[in-house]
Amino acid sequence: MAVLRSRPLRLRSLTRRLLHSSVFPSRPLSFSFVPQPRACFWTKSYPRMGLSRLSAGVPPRNAVGTRAFMSSTLTYDSLKEKPGSQYGSDQIQVLEGLDPVRKRPGMYIGSTGPRGLHHLVYEILDNAVDEAQAGYASKVDVILHEDNSVSITDNGRGIPIDLHPVTKKSSLETVLTVLHAGGKFGGLKSGYNVSGGLHGVGLSVVNALSEALEVTVWRDGKEYFQNYSRGKPSTALTYQVLQADSSSRQGTRIRFWPDKEVFTTTIQFDFNTISGRIRELAFLNPELTITIKKEGDSTVQYNEYCYAGGLLEYVKWLNTDKISLHDILAFRKETDGVTVDVALQWCADSYSDTMLGYANSIRTVDGGTHIDGVKAALTRTINNLGKKSKFMKEKEMSLSGEHVREGLTCIISVKVPNPEFEGQTKTRLGNPEVRKVVEQCLQEYLTEYLELHPDAMDSILSKSLNALKAAMAAKRARELVRTKSILKSSSLPGKLADCSSTNPAESEIFIVEGDSAGGSAKQGRDRRFQAILPLRGKILNIERKDEAAMYKNEEIQNLILALGLGVKGEDFKKESLRYHKIIILTDADVDGAHIRTLLLTFFFRYQKALFEEGCIYVGVPPLYKVERGKQAHYCYDDAELKKVRGSFPANASYHIQRFKGLGEMMPAQLWETTMDPDERVLKKLVVEDAAEASVVFASLMGTRVDSRKELIQNAAKMINLESLDI
C-alpha cells in the first residue's frame, strides 16, 4: 500500500513511528547547492517507501518510549519463511555467459544508481583512451543522445573482426559476449604495452547491462556493424566496403542504451559529470583530443578538451584562484618499465593539500603505492633540505608529512605494464615496486630543482614551518577535542538536543540555523532517533583560516564534538560518528545558502570521507503553503506551486504563504513537511570529482575576490530577473 497524504490521522501517526528506521526521501526533485557546475556532487533522491508492517504499543511522537520501531522489524523478519532444510546439488546454481553481470551488476560497476550508470560510459571511454596510450588513436568523440543513449567513437585500430580460434566466433562478438576476453592481459600476445583495462570484462559488462547496443568498426577499408541486446547478438555481423575517399578510416564506435530493468534510478547522463572525467583524461594524455556533445530539444552543449601541457596545465587549472609560492614543478621519467609523470605546486593561501593519483589514466580515488611514494619522497626531501640549509635550527625538529603538504597541489600519473588494482572499479593501486620507483624519481628531481632555486626552497620551508607552528599552537585545542570526544553528556555542546538512541546507524542530526528554527525543530522532531544542533550565526570559513584558528572557534568545536568527528588529519572511522545521517537544514534564502556552503566547506576540508561514506544530506523545506478551505498543500518549488494552482477552478479562492525561514513554521508543520521520514525530501551529497569540488570551494570561499566577482558576473547572465525573490 502506498503512503498517501490522505490516510486517516490515526493510521498516519502509527505508521510514522514504525518506518523511521529506513529513512528515505520521498520526492524526486533537483536542487543546486552551490552556484557552480553540478559535476562536483551527486544529488540523489529516492521514491517514497510503501507500508509493509504495523505494530502495536507505539508511544506518542515526542515521548521516549519502547523501541517499537526496532521490534517491528524483528517481528517482521521472524515471520519470513525460512529456506528449505535440504541442501543438495539442486541448490547449486551455475551462471553462464553474461548472466553473472546481470545477476550482480554492483560487483562490476559499483552500483545500479547514477554512479554505476556513468561507470558504463567510463568503461568504453577508457578503452578508447587505451588506444591513444598505445599510440594508435588521437581523437575520441562522445555524444549524449536525446534518447538517453551514449555513443563513443575513436580513430584507433578498430576491434578485430576475424574468427577467434577458441570461441569460433568473430573476435568482435567474443569481446562483447565473453567475460575475461580482451587484448590487455600482458605478455607477447597482448595488444597493449600499457592499458587501464586489465580483466577483459569492461565492454562485455556494458553490453550485458544495456537494453540495446550497436557496434560499428572501421577496418581494412570496410565498415562492420552488429546489434546486441542484453548481452546477446540480435543481428549477424554485416559489412560494407567504404568509399575510396574514406577507405583508410579506422576506429570503433559503441552506442548503448542502459537497461531500465537494471538501473534503479532514471536513465539520465549528466553532461558536467562526464565532462569532468573527460577533462582528466585530456590532462593525462597531452596528445589526445576528446570532444563531448549533448543533444537537446533546443540547445546543444559541446566541449572540446586538448591540453598539450599535460599535468602542468592540470595543476595550473586547479590553482587558478590561489596565490602560488613558485612556478609549477613538472617532470616525466621512465625507470624499470614504469613511467612516472608528476606536477606539483605549493600555494600561500591554502591550508589543505590536494593530491590526485592516476595509474594508466585510471583515477585511484583510494590512493595506492604511487601516492605513498610521493608522500614519502616529499617528507624526506623537505626535511633533508631544511636541515642542510640550516633553515630548521633545532636539530631535533622534524616536519611531518601533513606539515610538508599543507598548501600543496600534486598530480601523479604512472604508466605500469602490469598494474594490480583492487576490483573492477580500480580504486587503489597495489604494485609494491611502484612506490620505490616514484619515491626515487621524485626525490632526485625535487632535490636538484630546489638546490638550484633557493628562493622556491625558502618559500616552501617557510610554509611548512608555519604549518608546524600552527599545529603546535592548536595542540591544546586538539587535545581538548580528543578528551571531549568521549561520549559523555557533560562533554556535549549545551545547545545540542540529543536523541535517546545510542545506535549511530539509526540516528540522525539536523544542523539548523539559529535558535528560532532550533526551537521548532526540537519540538517537532522524533526524539528517539533525531537530534538537533542549532548554530549561532555563520560558522568560520575554514578555507581562509589555519588549523589553530579553526580549533579555537566555538561553533566549529561544537560541530566536532556533537558529531564525533575526531581530529583533522587522523584516519576517519565511521563507527566513531555519533550519527550516520548529518542533515543540513537551513532557510530558503541567501543567508541560508551561505550557511549551507560554509558547512559543506568545513566538512569537505576537515573530513572529506564523510561524503565518501554517504553521511552528508541536505534537507529541503517547502517554499509555499497553499490553503483552500480546510485543505493545505505544500509546494517545494515554483513548478509544483503552478501545478497546484492549475488544479483549482478558475474562480477558486485560496491563500498562498511563502516560507522564508524555518522559524516561521509550527513544530507540527516542520515535522510533517521536512523531518518526517515518510514525507520529507533529502538530498544525499557525494563527491564525484574531488578535483573540481576543490576548485569550486577555492573559488567560492577562498581569498581571491577578483575571480569570485567574475564568477558572479558570469552567473548573473543566467538569472531570470522576474523570478528574483527580493
PyMOL commands that set and color helices and strands:
alter all, ss='L'
color gray80, all
select helices_A, chain A and resi 9-18+38-40+68-78+89-91+99-103+106-109+114-133+171-177+202-208+244-246+271-284+311-318+369-388+401-404+432-452+454-473+475-484+489-491+504-506+514-524+542-544+547-552+554-563+574-576+590-606+609-612+638-646+662-664+667-675+690-701+705-716+721-723
alter helices_A, ss='H'
color red, helices_A
select strands_A, chain A and resi 41-44+139-144+150-154+210-219+222-229+232-233+238-241+251-258+289-294+301-305+329-335+338-346+354-359+362-363+408-415+508-513+530-535+581-585+616-619+624-628+631-635+655-658+682-687
alter strands_A, ss='S'
color yellow, strands_A
deselect
rebuild
show_as cartoon
